């Protein structure tokens, strides 16, 4: 059976990244629609546990490119990955819409004389053709794209699909592939690496997110949101205007130009609800909006809306959470 879909499984901190697992839900569906196999490529030394995770998630065959370090420069891995892809001969290559994925996908498409679609959020097979959906115009519209070439390359945004359930009974193949091309010196050089020190819960993986917008009026108000989020076991995010004003770190920005999240509970405080923001949080299971403008667009997306000044609502809720009724003190 021909490999229909090939994914690149990105490894972070010794584990398959959440985005790489999420896109397997789409990849498995597309492979089944094309009556083909689903395969994944892993860079670095053979790790049977990583391969098992992919197989349990729906992958039929895992390829290890053992001569490419998992912590790689995209331009250095490009030659080996291109050679491996030509051998595997898939119909579509899916990569996570991550820093590395965004850098690697167009390079792969160029080397393979193919086409690429970036930041896709949906996909399907229609009349035997692959069709992918991506957001455009700042999240206000969606574009449906297909490939004229026999091979397509696409990146998939995070939190658009659920991580597939692990099936311990699934079996798959593991293949070791050495570098297909002679090693090349990288054209880029890693000068330094800086990791943002995020205290508490990771924003992308949080089940509860309290996000603040320009309606908070200043950076000091985020201290109240942090207290509120801590009591709920969650973390704090921000809208693009709040980040642009320097009220909160840029790496906490929620939206199409920031981080895409899908928590169980999303509380939007002083956020207008622009399309580019909702594109990053619209898959939240429950959206609660607190805004003193009854005509704010956020209320058309919210499951629960509170028309009030946040300073008259959140402090009271914080007090209740800190000292529930009937509790001494």
KARA-V106174 format. One record per residue. N is the residue number from 0. D_CENTER is the distance of its C-alpha to the mean C-alpha in whole Angstrom. Layout:
n=N d_center=D_CENTER
n=N d_center=D_CENTER
This chain:
n=0 d_center=30
n=1 d_center=28
n=2 d_center=24
n=3 d_center=23
n=4 d_center=19
n=5 d_center=18
n=6 d_center=15
n=7 d_center=14
n=8 d_center=13
n=9 d_center=12
n=10 d_center=14
n=11 d_center=13
n=12 d_center=16
n=13 d_center=18
n=14 d_center=15
n=15 d_center=13
n=16 d_center=9
n=17 d_center=7
n=18 d_center=5
n=19 d_center=8
n=20 d_center=10
n=21 d_center=8
n=22 d_center=9
n=23 d_center=12
n=24 d_center=13
n=25 d_center=13
n=26 d_center=15
n=27 d_center=17
n=28 d_center=18
n=29 d_center=19
n=30 d_center=21
n=31 d_center=23
n=32 d_center=24
n=33 d_center=25
n=34 d_center=27
n=35 d_center=25
n=36 d_center=24
n=37 d_center=20
n=38 d_center=20
n=39 d_center=18
n=40 d_center=18
n=41 d_center=18
n=42 d_center=20
n=43 d_center=22
n=44 d_center=25
n=45 d_center=25
n=46 d_center=24
n=47 d_center=25
n=48 d_center=22
n=49 d_center=19
n=50 d_center=21
n=51 d_center=22
n=52 d_center=18
n=53 d_center=17
n=54 d_center=20
n=55 d_center=20
n=56 d_center=17
n=57 d_center=19
n=58 d_center=19
n=59 d_center=23
n=60 d_center=23
n=61 d_center=22
n=62 d_center=23
n=63 d_center=23
n=64 d_center=24
n=65 d_center=26
n=66 d_center=27
n=67 d_center=24
n=68 d_center=23
n=69 d_center=19
n=70 d_center=19
n=71 d_center=20
n=72 d_center=21
n=73 d_center=19
n=74 d_center=23
n=75 d_center=24
n=76 d_center=22
n=77 d_center=22
n=78 d_center=26
n=79 d_center=25
n=80 d_center=22
n=81 d_center=24
n=82 d_center=27
n=83 d_center=25
n=84 d_center=24
n=85 d_center=27
n=86 d_center=28
n=87 d_center=26
n=88 d_center=26
n=89 d_center=23
n=90 d_center=23
n=91 d_center=19
n=92 d_center=17
n=93 d_center=13
n=94 d_center=11
n=95 d_center=7
n=96 d_center=6
n=97 d_center=7
n=98 d_center=11
n=99 d_center=12
n=100 d_center=11
n=101 d_center=12
n=102 d_center=15
n=103 d_center=16
n=104 d_center=15
n=105 d_center=18
n=106 d_center=20
n=107 d_center=20
n=108 d_center=21
n=109 d_center=24
n=110 d_center=25
n=111 d_center=25
n=112 d_center=27
n=113 d_center=24
n=114 d_center=22
n=115 d_center=18
n=116 d_center=16
n=117 d_center=13
n=118 d_center=10
n=119 d_center=11
n=120 d_center=10
n=121 d_center=13
n=122 d_center=15
n=123 d_center=19
n=124 d_center=22
n=125 d_center=25
n=126 d_center=29
n=127 d_center=27
n=128 d_center=25
n=129 d_center=21
n=130 d_center=20
n=131 d_center=16
n=132 d_center=15
n=133 d_center=14
n=134 d_center=14
n=135 d_center=17
n=136 d_center=19
n=137 d_center=17
n=138 d_center=16
n=139 d_center=19
n=140 d_center=19
n=141 d_center=18
n=142 d_center=19
n=143 d_center=20
n=144 d_center=20
n=145 d_center=22
n=146 d_center=23
n=147 d_center=27
n=148 d_center=26
n=149 d_center=26
n=150 d_center=23
n=151 d_center=20
n=152 d_center=17
n=153 d_center=14
n=154 d_center=10
n=155 d_center=7
n=156 d_center=5
n=157 d_center=2
n=158 d_center=5
n=159 d_center=7
n=160 d_center=9
n=161 d_center=11
n=162 d_center=11
n=163 d_center=14
n=164 d_center=18
n=165 d_center=19
n=166 d_center=23
n=167 d_center=25
n=168 d_center=27
n=169 d_center=25
n=170 d_center=27
n=171 d_center=26
n=172 d_center=27
n=173 d_center=26
n=174 d_center=27
n=175 d_center=28
n=176 d_center=28
n=177 d_center=29
n=178 d_center=29
n=179 d_center=30
n=180 d_center=31
n=181 d_center=33
n=182 d_center=31
n=183 d_center=30
n=184 d_center=30
n=185 d_center=27
n=186 d_center=27
n=187 d_center=25
n=188 d_center=26
n=189 d_center=24
n=190 d_center=26
n=191 d_center=24
n=192 d_center=21
n=193 d_center=21
n=194 d_center=18
n=195 d_center=18
n=196 d_center=20
n=197 d_center=18
n=198 d_center=20
n=199 d_center=20
n=200 d_center=16
n=201 d_center=13
n=202 d_center=11
n=203 d_center=8
n=204 d_center=10
n=205 d_center=13
n=206 d_center=15
n=207 d_center=17
n=208 d_center=16
n=209 d_center=19
n=210 d_center=18
n=211 d_center=21
n=212 d_center=22
n=213 d_center=25
n=214 d_center=27
n=215 d_center=27
n=216 d_center=30
n=217 d_center=29
n=218 d_center=27
n=219 d_center=29
n=220 d_center=28
n=221 d_center=25
n=222 d_center=27
n=223 d_center=28
n=224 d_center=24
n=225 d_center=24
n=226 d_center=27
n=227 d_center=25
n=228 d_center=22
n=229 d_center=24
n=230 d_center=26
n=231 d_center=23
n=232 d_center=22
n=233 d_center=19
n=234 d_center=17
n=235 d_center=18
n=236 d_center=16
n=237 d_center=17
n=238 d_center=17
n=239 d_center=18
n=240 d_center=21
n=241 d_center=22
n=242 d_center=20
n=243 d_center=22
n=244 d_center=25
n=245 d_center=24
n=246 d_center=24
n=247 d_center=21
n=248 d_center=19
n=249 d_center=17
n=250 d_center=14
n=251 d_center=14
n=252 d_center=14
n=253 d_center=12
n=254 d_center=11
n=255 d_center=11
n=256 d_center=12
n=257 d_center=10
n=258 d_center=7
n=259 d_center=6
n=260 d_center=8
n=261 d_center=10
n=262 d_center=13
n=263 d_center=16
n=264 d_center=18
n=265 d_center=17
n=266 d_center=20
n=267 d_center=20
n=268 d_center=23
n=269 d_center=25
n=270 d_center=22
n=271 d_center=23
n=272 d_center=20
n=273 d_center=20
n=274 d_center=18
n=275 d_center=16
n=276 d_center=15
n=277 d_center=15
n=278 d_center=12
n=279 d_center=10
n=280 d_center=11
n=281 d_center=13
n=282 d_center=12
n=283 d_center=14
n=284 d_center=17
n=285 d_center=19
n=286 d_center=19
n=287 d_center=22
n=288 d_center=23
n=289 d_center=26
n=290 d_center=28
n=291 d_center=31
n=292 d_center=31
n=293 d_center=32
n=294 d_center=31
n=295 d_center=27
n=296 d_center=25
n=297 d_center=22
n=298 d_center=25
n=299 d_center=24
n=300 d_center=21
n=301 d_center=22
n=302 d_center=23
n=303 d_center=26
n=304 d_center=27
n=305 d_center=29
n=306 d_center=31
n=307 d_center=33
n=308 d_center=32
n=309 d_center=30
n=310 d_center=33
n=311 d_center=35
n=312 d_center=32
n=313 d_center=30
n=314 d_center=33
n=315 d_center=34
n=316 d_center=31
n=317 d_center=31
n=318 d_center=35
n=319 d_center=34
n=320 d_center=32
n=321 d_center=34
n=322 d_center=37
n=323 d_center=37
n=324 d_center=40
n=325 d_center=42
n=326 d_center=41
n=327 d_center=44
n=328 d_center=43
